[in-house]
Amino acid sequence: MEKDLLISRKSIQDRVKELAAQISSDYEGKEPILIGILNGAIFFFADLVRELSIPIKIDFIRAFSYGSAKTSSGTVRLTKEVEIPVQGKPVILVEDIVDTGLTLKNIIKAMELKSPESLRICSLIDKLERREATVIVDYCGFQIDEGFLVGYGLDYDEKYRQLSEIYVLR
């Protein structure tokens, strides 16, 4: 499959630093729990938490909805739950991409049942093309209108995650 460069590594690094500065400012004096959504968010999550200037705790959740297709199956399975207590704590969900919004909406519902003090969303990519569920992205890296994206954690059938830049797959 052909791919075209969309976002350079330098642009990603710069934007991650900006997001980390904003989160650090917003949560000054607090210790938020950042929850990475596996597998796609792993590179973004690691880069983001290393740039934060505040104390944090981290955990991960795993959601599955794509399989080997380019479109969401519409069915979301949580295959790894959060393991540290979040009740009464500020929580930030860190996602690679918000596409249809269905996966994130399901994760938000599950997290709200755990009664966090607050729940915010940080996503590297907010893609508007196929949005089916209303999801508010509090910290957005890049807003993209359309295209199937790979690289920097984003994959197609578990391929291309390791690329250091973001591409549109054709």
C-alpha positions as CSV (number, residue, x, y, z in Angstrom):
1,M,0.0,0.0,0.0
2,E,1.2,3.5,-0.8
3,K,1.4,6.2,1.9
4,D,1.8,9.9,1.9
5,L,3.5,11.9,4.7
6,L,0.9,13.9,6.7
7,I,2.6,15.0,10.0
8,S,6.4,15.1,10.4
9,R,8.3,13.8,13.5
10,K,9.3,17.4,14.4
11,S,5.7,18.6,14.2
12,I,4.6,15.7,16.5
13,Q,7.4,16.5,19.0
14,D,6.5,20.2,19.1
15,R,2.8,19.5,19.5
16,V,3.4,16.9,22.3
17,K,5.5,19.5,24.2
18,E,2.7,22.0,23.9
19,L,0.1,19.5,25.1
20,A,2.3,18.5,28.0
21,A,2.8,22.2,29.0
22,Q,-1.0,22.8,28.9
23,I,-1.8,19.7,31.0
24,S,1.0,20.5,33.5
25,S,-0.5,24.0,33.9
26,D,-4.1,22.8,34.1
27,Y,-3.2,20.2,36.8
28,E,-0.7,22.2,38.8
29,G,-0.9,21.1,42.4
30,K,-2.7,17.9,41.5
31,E,-1.6,14.4,40.6
32,P,-3.7,13.2,37.7
33,I,-3.8,9.6,36.6
34,L,-3.0,9.3,32.9
35,I,-4.5,6.2,31.3
36,G,-3.1,5.2,27.9
37,I,-5.4,3.4,25.5
38,L,-3.5,0.4,24.1
39,N,-2.1,-0.3,21.6
40,G,-2.1,2.7,19.4
41,A,-1.5,5.4,22.0
42,I,1.8,3.8,23.3
43,F,4.3,6.1,21.5
44,F,2.2,9.3,22.1
45,F,1.6,8.3,25.7
46,A,5.3,7.7,26.4
47,D,6.4,11.0,24.8
48,L,3.6,13.0,26.5
49,V,4.3,11.7,30.1
50,R,8.0,12.4,29.7
51,E,7.3,16.0,28.9
52,L,4.9,16.6,31.9
53,S,6.3,18.7,34.8
54,I,3.8,17.6,37.4
55,P,3.6,14.4,39.4
56,I,1.4,11.7,37.8
57,K,0.4,8.1,38.0
58,I,-0.1,6.0,34.9
59,D,-2.1,3.0,33.9
60,F,-3.4,1.4,30.7
61,I,-6.7,0.1,29.3
62,R,-7.0,-1.9,26.1
63,A,-10.0,-1.6,23.7
64,F,-10.4,-3.4,20.5
65,S,-12.8,-2.5,17.7
66,Y,-11.0,-2.6,14.3
67,G,-9.4,-6.0,13.8
68,S,-7.8,-6.1,10.4
69,A,-10.2,-3.7,8.7
70,K,-10.0,0.0,7.8
71,T,-13.3,0.7,9.5
72,S,-14.5,0.1,13.1
73,S,-16.5,-3.1,13.6
74,G,-18.9,-1.0,15.8
75,T,-18.3,-3.5,18.6
76,V,-15.9,-2.5,21.3
77,R,-14.3,-5.0,23.7
78,L,-12.3,-3.9,26.7
79,T,-9.5,-6.5,27.0
80,K,-7.5,-4.8,29.8
81,E,-9.0,-2.8,32.6
82,V,-7.5,-0.1,34.7
83,E,-5.7,-1.6,37.7
84,I,-5.1,1.4,40.0
85,P,-8.0,3.1,41.8
86,V,-9.4,6.2,40.1
87,Q,-12.3,7.0,42.4
88,G,-12.1,10.7,43.4
89,K,-9.0,11.3,41.3
90,P,-8.5,13.4,38.2
91,V,-8.2,11.2,35.2
92,I,-6.9,11.9,31.7
93,L,-7.6,9.3,29.0
94,V,-4.8,9.3,26.4
95,E,-5.9,8.1,22.9
96,D,-4.0,7.9,19.6
97,I,-7.0,8.8,17.4
98,V,-10.7,9.6,17.9
99,D,-12.4,8.4,14.7
100,T,-16.0,7.3,14.9
101,G,-15.9,8.1,18.7
102,L,-17.6,4.7,19.5
103,T,-14.6,3.2,21.2
104,L,-13.9,6.2,23.3
105,K,-17.5,6.7,24.2
106,N,-17.6,3.1,25.6
107,I,-14.3,3.7,27.5
108,I,-15.7,6.9,29.0
109,K,-18.9,5.1,30.2
110,A,-16.7,2.4,31.8
111,M,-14.5,5.0,33.5
112,E,-17.4,7.1,34.7
113,L,-18.7,4.0,36.6
114,K,-15.4,4.2,38.6
115,S,-16.3,7.7,39.9
116,P,-13.2,9.8,39.0
117,E,-13.0,13.4,40.3
118,S,-12.8,14.5,36.7
119,L,-12.4,12.8,33.3
120,R,-10.7,14.5,30.3
121,I,-9.6,13.3,26.9
122,C,-6.2,13.8,25.3
123,S,-5.9,12.6,21.7
124,L,-3.1,12.9,19.3
125,I,-5.5,13.0,16.4
126,D,-9.1,14.1,16.3
127,K,-10.5,12.9,12.9
128,L,-13.8,14.3,11.9
129,E,-14.6,12.3,8.8
130,R,-16.6,9.4,10.3
131,R,-17.7,10.7,13.7
132,E,-20.7,8.7,14.9
133,A,-20.6,9.5,18.7
134,T,-20.2,12.9,20.3
135,V,-16.9,13.0,22.1
136,I,-15.2,16.1,23.5
137,V,-11.4,16.1,23.1
138,D,-10.0,18.4,25.8
139,Y,-6.4,18.2,24.6
140,C,-6.1,17.7,20.8
141,G,-2.8,17.2,19.0
142,F,-4.0,17.6,15.5
143,Q,-7.5,17.8,13.9
144,I,-7.7,16.0,10.6
145,D,-10.6,16.0,8.3
146,E,-10.2,12.6,6.5
147,G,-7.9,9.7,5.6
148,F,-6.8,6.4,7.0
149,L,-3.7,7.3,9.1
150,V,-0.7,5.1,10.1
151,G,2.5,5.6,12.0
152,Y,3.5,6.8,15.4
153,G,1.4,4.1,17.0
154,L,-1.5,4.2,14.4
155,D,-1.8,0.9,12.5
156,Y,-3.4,-1.0,9.7
157,D,-3.7,-4.6,10.6
158,E,-0.9,-4.2,13.2
159,K,1.5,-2.8,10.5
160,Y,3.1,0.7,10.4
161,R,2.9,1.4,14.1
162,Q,6.7,1.8,14.4
163,L,6.9,4.7,11.9
164,S,8.1,7.9,13.5
165,E,5.8,10.1,11.4
166,I,2.2,10.0,10.5
167,Y,1.1,9.0,7.0
168,V,-2.1,8.7,5.0
169,L,-2.5,5.2,3.7
170,R,-3.9,5.0,0.2
